[in-house]
Amino acid sequence: MVVEVENFFGVYMLYCTNPKFKGRIYVGYTVDPERRIGQHNGGRRKGGALRTSGRGPWHVACAPPPPLSHAAVGLINAPTTPHKIPTVATEPERKGGGGVVDSTIAQYIHEHLKDMVLIVHGFPSDIAALRFEWAWQHPQRSRRLTHVARKHRSENSLQLHLRVLWHMVRVPPWCRLPLTLRWLRPEYREDFPVGMEPPLHMPVAFGPVRAKARPCGGSRTQQQQGEVAVQSMNPSQATGAARCMLCHQRIQQEDERMSCFHPGCRMEAHITCLARDFLKTDPTQLLPVEGQCPGCKNAVLWGDLVRYKNGCYGDLEEIILSSQAHWADEVQF
């Protein structure tokens, strides 16, 4: 099953399994994982990162690699360009005078040399995700992570980056964001150390994720879009008489309005009023994490309310995995 997420902002971690660069880690930011994979594959000329350019193309897989011939081992350790795989003739082809890519080499290169370990998503904006990416890449330079020890002698690069991540999701400002930690490759999963578990509002998920375009009305006319918008409004919204359930004042601007996503709930409130109501038990904070809807009395996450307000509460919609390979199985480094 693939999870589709609207308004996607994610920070991912790649782990190199190429024998020549094994163990190297790359942390990057993306709003469209599938497109980003194409950029990594295409090298710097197509927007790929400098550190990933010239070390592929290699696809990922979880199965153990097949046995390699001496020619295959030599080819894998030889320098390659990001756009061409050298060809080595198999023994039957040599006898026939032909020249093709050795199937064993091709299978190994295209399936076994790069793993995408995990991705963190749910950031409210690209700026928030980019700041997270920078801090994850440079923990010693981030004032939020001065307490994180440098690399231990017994640690490899993967363990270091995971340890930094465990600290990041427990300190402000990231500890209050509605983030999801998603393992794309369960075989790399490591349990959280005692006392380093993520906050309760941050789920730990497994399996592939795909960015989903927000519905924008397609070819609808402005009149049709307006009719759809009016039909989806609460009665008070349609008449323009919306009042805040908490302060009972009229909601003057649409961007001030916050409403509940639970079916049948007619709660409408100013963003600031609802935030203050959620923060009654924690008045020293500025950003709420969760609270009780004053309308339906259900417990809700602040991040879910914001996504619903932005028109993208289609998050976490599960779809049946199509026959087309998912991008996490095709990542090239």
C-alpha positions, -999 to 999 in steps of 0.1 A, spaced: 0 0 0 12 35 -9 2 65 12 -5 97 -7 2 130 10 -10 164 -2 10 196 3 41 174 6 73 187 22 98 160 31 134 155 42 148 121 32 180 101 40 198 80 14 222 52 23 248 41 -1 254 4 -6 277 7 -36 309 -11 -25 330 19 -36 310 44 -15 293 20 10 279 36 41 278 72 28 247 92 38 229 119 18 202 140 34 180 160 11 147 179 8 119 173 -17 83 183 -25 80 156 -51 100 124 -44 95 109 -78 107 140 -96 137 143 -72 147 107 -80 149 117 -117 171 146 -108 195 124 -88 196 100 -117 203 127 -142 233 142 -124 240 179 -119 229 189 -154 193 179 -145 193 193 -110 208 165 -91 230 170 -60 268 173 -64 273 145 -39 250 121 -58 263 130 -93 285 105 -111 279 76 -87 251 59 -106 228 50 -120 219 24 -95 185 12 -84 175 -2 -50 162 -35 -38 160 -54 -6 169 -89 -18 205 -101 -15 225 -95 -46 231 -123 -71 266 -139 -76 289 -117 -96 315 -127 -122 350 -112 -120 340 -89 -149 311 -77 -129 331 -69 -98 356 -50 -118 329 -30 -135 312 -20 -103 345 -8 -88 354 11 -119 344 48 -123 312 53 -143 293 83 -156 258 92 -144 243 86 -178 260 54 -191 266 19 -179 297 3 -195 288 -28 -215 305 -61 -209 298 -90 -232 287 -123 -216 305 -155 -226 278 -166 -251 277 -132 -267 315 -131 -270 313 -163 -290 287 -149 -312 305 -116 -317 278 -95 -301 281 -70 -273 254 -65 -246 253 -55 -210 260 -85 -188 227 -94 -173 242 -101 -139 259 -67 -138 228 -49 -150 206 -66 -124 230 -58 -96 236 -22 -106 199 -15 -112 186 -32 -81 211 -34 -52 234 -4 -47 213 23 -30 187 23 -3 164 52 8 161 46 45 135 70 58 117 103 51 103 128 75 72 147 62 44 168 75 62 202 76 39 232 73 61 249 47 92 246 25 111 269 48 104 247 78 115 216 59 147 233 46 157 244 81 152 209 93 173 196 64 201 220 72 202 212 109 202 174 101 231 180 78 250 203 102 241 194 138 273 209 152 264 243 137 228 244 148 221 262 180 192 238 187 215 208 187 245 220 207 238 192 232 242 164 206 276 147 210 299 143 180 303 110 162 314 82 185 342 59 174 319 29 174 293 47 153 289 45 116 274 73 95 239 58 95 238 55 133 251 90 137 224 105 115 197 85 132 209 96 166 208 132 155 173 127 142 161 113 175 173 144 192 159 168 166 123 156 170 125 161 207 136 198 208 119 230 197 107 240 172 105 206 156 90 188 186 57 207 182 53 202 144 29 175 131 56 154 116 56 118 105 87 96 106 84 70 78 107 41 74 109 32 37 132 3 43 122 -16 75 155 -36 74 173 -5 85 149 3 113 164 9 147 145 11 179 144 44 197 167 45 227 150 46 261 140 82 268 145 93 232 111 83 218 94 109 196 65 129 209 31 111 211 17 132 182 44 121 158 35 87 143 62 63 132 50 48 99 63 21 75 60 18 37 62 40 6 47 75 4 38 95 -27 33 133 -31 -3 140 -42 -12 172 -62 -37 193 -45 -70 196 -64 -71 229 -81 -104 227 -100 -88 216 -133 -106 232 -163 -135 244 -142 -147 279 -148 -146 304 -120 -183 302 -117 -182 264 -113 -154 267 -87 -175 292 -68 -206 270 -68 -185 241 -55 -170 263 -28 -205 275 -17 -218 239 -16 -190 229 7 -195 257 32 -214 256 65 -246 276 64 -231 304 83 -202 306 58 -225 306 28 -245 336 43 -214 354 53 -226 354 90 -199 332 105 -191 339 141 -164 326 163 -177 299 186 -153 311 213 -154 349 213 -187 352 194 -174 379 172 -178 379 135 -150 363 115 -141 391 91 -114 375 70 -115 340 55 -78 334 64 -88 340 101 -113 311 100 -106 276 115 -131 248 113 -133 212 123 -130 183 98 -152 158 117 -184 150 99 -214 170 112 -192 194 133 -201 231 127 -174 246 148 -159 278 134 -135 300 152 -107 326 148 -73 309 145 -60 329 175 -90 321 196 -88 284 190 -50 285 195 -55 302 229 -81 276 238 -58 247 230 -29 263 249 -49 268 282 -30 240 298 4 251 283 2 290 281 40 294 277 39 279 242 30 297 210 21 268 187 -5 243 199 -1 206 194 -35 192 201 -67 201 219 -104 194 222 -127 208 195 -152 232 212 -179 220 189 -179 182 187 -156 177 217 -133 153 198 -95 154 204 -78 169 173 -43 176 163 -35 213 154 -16 201 124 -47 183 111 -68 214 115 -43 235 95 -41 209 67 -79 209 65 -80 247 64 -55 246 35 -77 223 16 -55 193 18 -69 170 45 -67 142 20 -35 132 38 -28 96 46 -51 83 19 -42 47 12 -43 35 -24 -36 1 -38 0 -2 -51 -1 -2 -88 19 -25 -110 43 4 -117 73 2 -94 73 28 -66 99 55 -66 114 42 -34 123 10 -53 139 30 -82 161 55 -63 194 61 -80 224 76 -63 
